[in-house]
Amino acid sequence: MKKIIIGLISNLAAILLAEYLISGFQVVNNWQGFAIVVILFTIANSFVLPMLRFVLKPLIWLTAGLLALALNAALIYIVDILSAGITISGLIPLILATIVIGMVNATFAYGAKAFK
């Protein structure tokens, strides 16, 4: 339960920062739509991504982690498709948002492990 709460907070901060820094990555202004985006992204990061990483682990090693970046980008794009609350206009904003969100999530994960 603690991991999911940290994931929610981490994704909230990551999506806010990505929206602030990247033109072409926009989230709706109402809190309901934003909450749906954060919840969908947290579900994707908490349940779907670990399964995909487990299955594709050899390919991730062979591509030196680039496949992991592509998986993260694919999940962000799927959240974009499933939710009307997020709009990504183009490949460059998607890649940049993937990098920003990944860095914020990694920072939160490192911080959570440090205070365990």
FIKEKOL-437414 format. One line per field, with one value per atom (N, C-alpha, C, CB): atom name; residue number from 0; x, y, z; residue in three letters. Coordinates in steps of 0.02 Angstrom, whole numbers. Glycine has a CB too. Layout:
% FIKEKOL-437414
at: CA; ...
i: NUM; ...
xx: X; ...
yy: Y; ...
zz: Z; ...
aa: ala; ...
This chain:
% FIKEKOL-437414
at: N; CA; C; CB; N; CA; C; CB; N; CA; C; CB; N; CA; C; CB; N; CA; C; CB; N; CA; C; CB; N; CA; C; CB; N; CA; C; CB; N; CA; C; CB; N; CA; C; CB; N; CA; C; CB; N; CA; C; CB; N; CA; C; CB; N; CA; C; CB; N; CA; C; CB; N; CA; C; CB; N; CA; C; CB; N; CA; C; CB; N; CA; C; CB; N; CA; C; CB; N; CA; C; CB; N; CA; C; CB; N; CA; C; CB; N; CA; C; CB; N; CA; C; CB; N; CA; C; CB; N; CA; C; CB; N; CA; C; CB; N; CA; C; CB; N; CA; C; CB; N; CA; C; CB; N; CA; C; CB; N; CA; C; CB; N; CA; C; CB; N; CA; C; CB; N; CA; C; CB; N; CA; C; CB; N; CA; C; CB; N; CA; C; CB; N; CA; C; CB; N; CA; C; CB; N; CA; C; CB; N; CA; C; CB; N; CA; C; CB; N; CA; C; CB; N; CA; C; CB; N; CA; C; CB; N; CA; C; CB; N; CA; C; CB; N; CA; C; CB; N; CA; C; CB; N; CA; C; CB; N; CA; C; CB; N; CA; C; CB; N; CA; C; CB; N; CA; C; CB; N; CA; C; CB; N; CA; C; CB; N; CA; C; CB; N; CA; C; CB; N; CA; C; CB; N; CA; C; CB; N; CA; C; CB; N; CA; C; CB; N; CA; C; CB; N; CA; C; CB; N; CA; C; CB; N; CA; C; CB; N; CA; C; CB; N; CA; C; CB; N; CA; C; CB; N; CA; C; CB; N; CA; C; CB; N; CA; C; CB; N; CA; C; CB; N; CA; C; CB; N; CA; C; CB; N; CA; C; CB; N; CA; C; CB; N; CA; C; CB; N; CA; C; CB; N; CA; C; CB; N; CA; C; CB; N; CA; C; CB; N; CA; C; CB; N; CA; C; CB; N; CA; C; CB; N; CA; C; CB; N; CA; C; CB; N; CA; C; CB; N; CA; C; CB; N; CA; C; CB; N; CA; C; CB; N; CA; C; CB; N; CA; C; CB; N; CA; C; CB; N; CA; C; CB; N; CA; C; CB; N; CA; C; CB; N; CA; C; CB; N; CA; C; CB; N; CA; C; CB; N; CA; C; CB; N; CA; C; CB; N; CA; C; CB; N; CA; C; CB; N; CA; C; CB; N; CA; C; CB; N; CA; C; CB; N; CA; C; CB; N; CA; C; CB; N; CA; C; CB; N; CA; C; CB; N; CA; C; CB; N; CA; C; CB; N; CA; C; CB
i: 0; 0; 0; 0; 1; 1; 1; 1; 2; 2; 2; 2; 3; 3; 3; 3; 4; 4; 4; 4; 5; 5; 5; 5; 6; 6; 6; 6; 7; 7; 7; 7; 8; 8; 8; 8; 9; 9; 9; 9; 10; 10; 10; 10; 11; 11; 11; 11; 12; 12; 12; 12; 13; 13; 13; 13; 14; 14; 14; 14; 15; 15; 15; 15; 16; 16; 16; 16; 17; 17; 17; 17; 18; 18; 18; 18; 19; 19; 19; 19; 20; 20; 20; 20; 21; 21; 21; 21; 22; 22; 22; 22; 23; 23; 23; 23; 24; 24; 24; 24; 25; 25; 25; 25; 26; 26; 26; 26; 27; 27; 27; 27; 28; 28; 28; 28; 29; 29; 29; 29; 30; 30; 30; 30; 31; 31; 31; 31; 32; 32; 32; 32; 33; 33; 33; 33; 34; 34; 34; 34; 35; 35; 35; 35; 36; 36; 36; 36; 37; 37; 37; 37; 38; 38; 38; 38; 39; 39; 39; 39; 40; 40; 40; 40; 41; 41; 41; 41; 42; 42; 42; 42; 43; 43; 43; 43; 44; 44; 44; 44; 45; 45; 45; 45; 46; 46; 46; 46; 47; 47; 47; 47; 48; 48; 48; 48; 49; 49; 49; 49; 50; 50; 50; 50; 51; 51; 51; 51; 52; 52; 52; 52; 53; 53; 53; 53; 54; 54; 54; 54; 55; 55; 55; 55; 56; 56; 56; 56; 57; 57; 57; 57; 58; 58; 58; 58; 59; 59; 59; 59; 60; 60; 60; 60; 61; 61; 61; 61; 62; 62; 62; 62; 63; 63; 63; 63; 64; 64; 64; 64; 65; 65; 65; 65; 66; 66; 66; 66; 67; 67; 67; 67; 68; 68; 68; 68; 69; 69; 69; 69; 70; 70; 70; 70; 71; 71; 71; 71; 72; 72; 72; 72; 73; 73; 73; 73; 74; 74; 74; 74; 75; 75; 75; 75; 76; 76; 76; 76; 77; 77; 77; 77; 78; 78; 78; 78; 79; 79; 79; 79; 80; 80; 80; 80; 81; 81; 81; 81; 82; 82; 82; 82; 83; 83; 83; 83; 84; 84; 84; 84; 85; 85; 85; 85; 86; 86; 86; 86; 87; 87; 87; 87; 88; 88; 88; 88; 89; 89; 89; 89; 90; 90; 90; 90; 91; 91; 91; 91; 92; 92; 92; 92; 93; 93; 93; 93; 94; 94; 94; 94; 95; 95; 95; 95; 96; 96; 96; 96; 97; 97; 97; 97; 98; 98; 98; 98; 99; 99; 99; 99; 100; 100; 100; 100; 101; 101; 101; 101; 102; 102; 102; 102; 103; 103; 103; 103; 104; 104; 104; 104; 105; 105; 105; 105; 106; 106; 106; 106; 107; 107; 107; 107; 108; 108; 108; 108; 109; 109; 109; 109; 110; 110; 110; 110; 111; 111; 111; 111; 112; 112; 112; 112; 113; 113; 113; 113; 114; 114; 114; 114; 115; 115; 115; 115
xx: 41; 0; 43; -47; 98; 144; 175; 199; 191; 222; 174; 243; 110; 61; 51; -5; 51; 44; 104; 35; 164; 224; 221; 288; 197; 189; 140; 166; 85; 36; 68; -26; 102; 134; 189; 162; 228; 281; 254; 323; 202; 173; 139; 123; 109; 80; 133; 45; 188; 243; 274; 296; 282; 313; 270; 326; 206; 162; 157; 91; 155; 154; 218; 146; 276; 339; 344; 398; 322; 324; 280; 303; 221; 177; 207; 108; 241; 272; 331; 294; 372; 433; 425; 483; 377; 374; 313; 372; 326; 269; 249; 288; 185; 161; 138; 214; 149; 126; 79; 186; 15; -34; -83; -72; -99; -148; -204; -116; -265; -323; -317; -388; -353; -348; -394; -364; -444; -488; -458; -558; -472; -440; -464; -452; -527; -551; -512; -626; -503; -466; -393; -470; -364; -295; -288; -270; -336; -334; -340; -392; -381; -389; -323; -445; -289; -225; -174; -200; -170; -121; -136; -121; -200; -219; -204; -293; -222; -207; -132; -235; -94; -21; 9; 11; -18; 6; -10; -24; -69; -87; -41; -161; -28; 16; 87; 18; 112; 180; 184; 202; 131; 134; 120; 85; 80; 59; 80; -16; 69; 83; 158; 46; 191; 262; 307; 286; 298; 340; 332; 325; 271; 261; 296; 185; 290; 324; 399; 303; 425; 498; 523; 517; 483; 502; 505; 453; 455; 452; 506; 382; 519; 565; 635; 537; 651; 715; 776; 720; 778; 837; 844; 831; 789; 793; 812; 727; 791; 811; 887; 773; 915; 987; 1023; 1005; 997; 1029; 1028; 996; 976; 971; 999; 899; 1032; 1063; 1013; 1120; 952; 901; 857; 934; 872; 831; 760; 863; 754; 688; 646; 693; 678; 643; 616; 689; 655; 632; 573; 689; 577; 522; 459; 544; 467; 409; 376; 430; 416; 388; 351; 444; 381; 348; 283; 395; 283; 222; 167; 236; 185; 134; 107; 163; 149; 125; 78; 184; 95; 53; -14; 88; -13; -75; -120; -60; -90; -129; -158; -85; -120; -145; -206; -90; -204; -260; -321; -239; -309; -364; -397; -339; -361; -388; -393; -343; -447; -455; -420; -529; -392; -362; -291; -365; -261; -192; -186; -144; -145; -135; -61; -172; -36; 34; 35; 71; 66; 65; 134; 44; 146; 207; 253; 244; 303; 350; 401; 385; 424; 474; 446; 498; 385; 358; 348; 292; 331; 324; 391; 295; 443; 509; 534; 560; 525; 547; 507; 540; 442; 400; 420; 326; 438; 460; 523; 472; 569; 632; 619; 682; 579; 565; 527; 523; 476; 436; 479; 374; 521; 565; 615; 603; 643; 690; 657; 723; 597; 561; 543; 498; 518; 500; 561; 465; 617; 679; 702; 735; 695; 714; 670; 708; 605; 560; 574; 487; 588; 602; 666; 608; 717; 780; 768; 833; 729; 713; 674; 675; 628; 588; 633; 530; 681; 726; 774; 766; 793; 840; 808; 864; 743; 709; 672; 660; 689; 655; 671; 674
yy: -60; 0; 63; 0; 60; 117; 131; 104; 77; 85; 119; 16; 103; 133; 207; 96; 224; 294; 335; 300; 307; 341; 347; 303; 295; 298; 352; 231; 359; 412; 481; 406; 492; 557; 570; 561; 518; 524; 540; 460; 505; 517; 585; 463; 607; 673; 726; 685; 721; 770; 765; 759; 704; 694; 723; 619; 711; 736; 812; 705; 840; 913; 944; 934; 914; 941; 933; 905; 876; 866; 916; 794; 929; 978; 1048; 978; 1064; 1130; 1139; 1141; 1088; 1094; 1082; 1046; 1042; 1019; 1048; 942; 1086; 1108; 1050; 1172; 1039; 982; 925; 956; 933; 885; 924; 851; 911; 950; 904; 998; 925; 890; 939; 863; 913; 956; 996; 915; 1051; 1095; 1075; 1165; 1033; 1014; 956; 995; 952; 903; 832; 921; 823; 756; 723; 758; 761; 734; 721; 782; 766; 757; 696; 820; 687; 629; 564; 633; 563; 503; 488; 513; 539; 529; 500; 595; 529; 506; 434; 552; 418; 350; 299; 348; 316; 271; 259; 299; 312; 306; 266; 375; 275; 237; 163; 264; 147; 77; 46; 72; 84; 59; 48; 108; 95; 88; 35; 154; 24; -23; -95; -2; -106; -174; -196; -179; -155; -175; -174; -130; -119; -112; -166; -44; -184; -238; -304; -247; -320; -383; -380; -396; -323; -317; -319; -251; -287; -288; -358; -240; -396; -465; -508; -496; -502; -542; -522; -536; -457; -431; -417; -369; -443; -429; -444; -469; -501; -513; -460; -582; -439; -388; -320; -383; -306; -243; -243; -234; -299; -304; -296; -371; -327; -324; -253; -372; -216; -148; -95; -132; -117; -73; -25; -32; -49; -9; 33; 35; 36; 76; 48; 81; -17; -47; -27; -124; -19; 4; 74; 2; 117; 184; 181; 226; 136; 128; 102; 81; 57; 32; 88; -26; 129; 186; 234; 224; 247; 291; 260; 305; 194; 160; 165; 87; 159; 164; 235; 143; 285; 354; 365; 405; 338; 345; 309; 318; 251; 214; 254; 145; 285; 327; 386; 353; 413; 467; 443; 491; 382; 355; 342; 291; 314; 295; 354; 246; 408; 464; 526; 478; 562; 625; 682; 642; 666; 717; 734; 695; 698; 712; 716; 657; 762; 770; 774; 833; 730; 731; 742; 664; 797; 814; 802; 888; 741; 725; 677; 787; 654; 605; 637; 570; 696; 730; 746; 795; 775; 784; 719; 821; 665; 600; 575; 548; 581; 559; 602; 562; 668; 712; 700; 785; 690; 675; 609; 674; 560; 496; 504; 446; 544; 555; 592; 595; 645; 685; 642; 748; 607; 566; 510; 537; 480; 427; 452; 396; 512; 540; 557; 603; 586; 602; 538; 644; 489; 425; 391; 379; 394; 364; 400; 364; 466; 505; 488; 580; 482; 464; 393; 470; 347; 278; 274; 233; 312; 314; 344; 354; 397; 428; 382; 491; 344; 298; 242; 268; 220; 167; 195; 137; 258; 288; 296; 355; 308; 319; 257; 376; 200; 138; 119; 82
zz: 0; 0; 0; 60; 39; 42; -26; 95; -63; -128; -178; -156; -174; -219; -202; -215; -138; -118; -141; -42; -132; -156; -233; -134; -266; -339; -361; -365; -325; -341; -334; -296; -279; -267; -319; -195; -333; -381; -451; -383; -472; -538; -541; -555; -487; -484; -496; -416; -460; -468; -538; -415; -563; -628; -684; -640; -681; -734; -731; -728; -671; -664; -693; -591; -676; -701; -777; -668; -803; -876; -912; -894; -883; -914; -912; -879; -858; -851; -899; -779; -907; -945; -1020; -919; -1040; -1110; -1145; -1113; -1197; -1238; -1283; -1280; -1289; -1326; -1281; -1373; -1216; -1166; -1119; -1126; -1126; -1088; -1052; -1135; -990; -949; -936; -883; -931; -920; -856; -919; -852; -794; -736; -814; -748; -692; -654; -718; -590; -546; -560; -474; -584; -598; -655; -614; -708; -765; -748; -824; -709; -688; -643; -652; -598; -553; -593; -501; -644; -686; -721; -738; -747; -781; -732; -811; -672; -623; -601; -561; -590; -570; -625; -551; -687; -743; -750; -808; -744; -751; -694; -756; -634; -576; -584; -512; -608; -620; -672; -643; -726; -778; -751; -837; -711; -683; -629; -655; -592; -536; -556; -484; -607; -623; -693; -617; -743; -812; -827; -861; -809; -825; -794; -803; -730; -703; -739; -630; -760; -798; -865; -808; -900; -965; -957; -999; -905; -894; -878; -838; -841; -825; -888; -774; -930; -991; -1040; -1023; -1045; -1095; -1067; -1126; -1009; -977; -1021; -913; -1056; -1099; -1154; -1131; -1183; -1235; -1207; -1272; -1146; -1114; -1103; -1047; -1082; -1073; -1140; -1041; -1192; -1258; -1287; -1306; -1272; -1299; -1252; -1316; -1199; -1150; -1118; -1182; -1108; -1074; -1119; -1026; -1183; -1228; -1235; -1297; -1230; -1233; -1172; -1237; -1114; -1055; -1065; -993; -1097; -1114; -1162; -1144; -1211; -1259; -1225; -1316; -1176; -1139; -1099; -1092; -1067; -1031; -1077; -994; -1135; -1184; -1208; -1243; -1219; -1241; -1189; -1257; -1126; -1073; -1068; -1006; -1076; -1075; -1134; -1078; -1192; -1251; -1242; -1313; -1209; -1196; -1148; -1167; -1098; -1053; -1092; -993; -1139; -1182; -1222; -1230; -1247; -1286; -1241; -1321; -1182; -1138; -1102; -1087; -1094; -1056; -1100; -995; -1091; -1126; -1088; -1136; -1030; -988; -1006; -919; -1052; -1071; -1146; -1043; -1170; -1241; -1255; -1268; -1297; -1318; -1393; -1298; -1413; -1484; -1515; -1494; -1534; -1569; -1533; -1583; -1569; -1543; -1496; -1600; -1512; -1471; -1401; -1504; -1395; -1328; -1290; -1332; -1325; -1293; -1265; -1343; -1304; -1281; -1223; -1339; -1229; -1175; -1111; -1196; -1118; -1060; -1028; -1079; -1068; -1043; -1001; -1100; -1025; -989; -923; -1032; -926; -865; -814; -883; -836; -790; -761; -825; -802; -778; -726; -836; -738; -690; -623; -719; -626; -564; -527; -580; -562; -529; -500; -579; -534; -507; -445; -560; -445; -386; -326; -401; -337; -283; -259; -306; -304; -285; -244; -347; -264; -226; -157; -265; -153; -89; -44; -100; -72; -31; -4; -73; -42; -18; 35; -76; 28; 76; 145; 50; 147; 211; 236; 205; 211; 231; 301; 186
aa: met; met; met; met; lys; lys; lys; lys; lys; lys; lys; lys; ile; ile; ile; ile; ile; ile; ile; ile; ile; ile; ile; ile; gly; gly; gly; gly; leu; leu; leu; leu; ile; ile; ile; ile; ser; ser; ser; ser; asn; asn; asn; asn; leu; leu; leu; leu; ala; ala; ala; ala; ala; ala; ala; ala; ile; ile; ile; ile; leu; leu; leu; leu; leu; leu; leu; leu; ala; ala; ala; ala; glu; glu; glu; glu; tyr; tyr; tyr; tyr; leu; leu; leu; leu; ile; ile; ile; ile; ser; ser; ser; ser; gly; gly; gly; gly; phe; phe; phe; phe; gln; gln; gln; gln; val; val; val; val; val; val; val; val; asn; asn; asn; asn; asn; asn; asn; asn; trp; trp; trp; trp; gln; gln; gln; gln; gly; gly; gly; gly; phe; phe; phe; phe; ala; ala; ala; ala; ile; ile; ile; ile; val; val; val; val; val; val; val; val; ile; ile; ile; ile; leu; leu; leu; leu; phe; phe; phe; phe; thr; thr; thr; thr; ile; ile; ile; ile; ala; ala; ala; ala; asn; asn; asn; asn; ser; ser; ser; ser; phe; phe; phe; phe; val; val; val; val; leu; leu; leu; leu; pro; pro; pro; pro; met; met; met; met; leu; leu; leu; leu; arg; arg; arg; arg; phe; phe; phe; phe; val; val; val; val; leu; leu; leu; leu; lys; lys; lys; lys; pro; pro; pro; pro; leu; leu; leu; leu; ile; ile; ile; ile; trp; trp; trp; trp; leu; leu; leu; leu; thr; thr; thr; thr; ala; ala; ala; ala; gly; gly; gly; gly; leu; leu; leu; leu; leu; leu; leu; leu; ala; ala; ala; ala; leu; leu; leu; leu; ala; ala; ala; ala; leu; leu; leu; leu; asn; asn; asn; asn; ala; ala; ala; ala; ala; ala; ala; ala; leu; leu; leu; leu; ile; ile; ile; ile; tyr; tyr; tyr; tyr; ile; ile; ile; ile; val; val; val; val; asp; asp; asp; asp; ile; ile; ile; ile; leu; leu; leu; leu; ser; ser; ser; ser; ala; ala; ala; ala; gly; gly; gly; gly; ile; ile; ile; ile; thr; thr; thr; thr; ile; ile; ile; ile; ser; ser; ser; ser; gly; gly; gly; gly; leu; leu; leu; leu; ile; ile; ile; ile; pro; pro; pro; pro; leu; leu; leu; leu; ile; ile; ile; ile; leu; leu; leu; leu; ala; ala; ala; ala; thr; thr; thr; thr; ile; ile; ile; ile; val; val; val; val; ile; ile; ile; ile; gly; gly; gly; gly; met; met; met; met; val; val; val; val; asn; asn; asn; asn; ala; ala; ala; ala; thr; thr; thr; thr; phe; phe; phe; phe; ala; ala; ala; ala; tyr; tyr; tyr; tyr; gly; gly; gly; gly; ala; ala; ala; ala; lys; lys; lys; lys; ala; ala; ala; ala; phe; phe; phe; phe; lys; lys; lys; lys
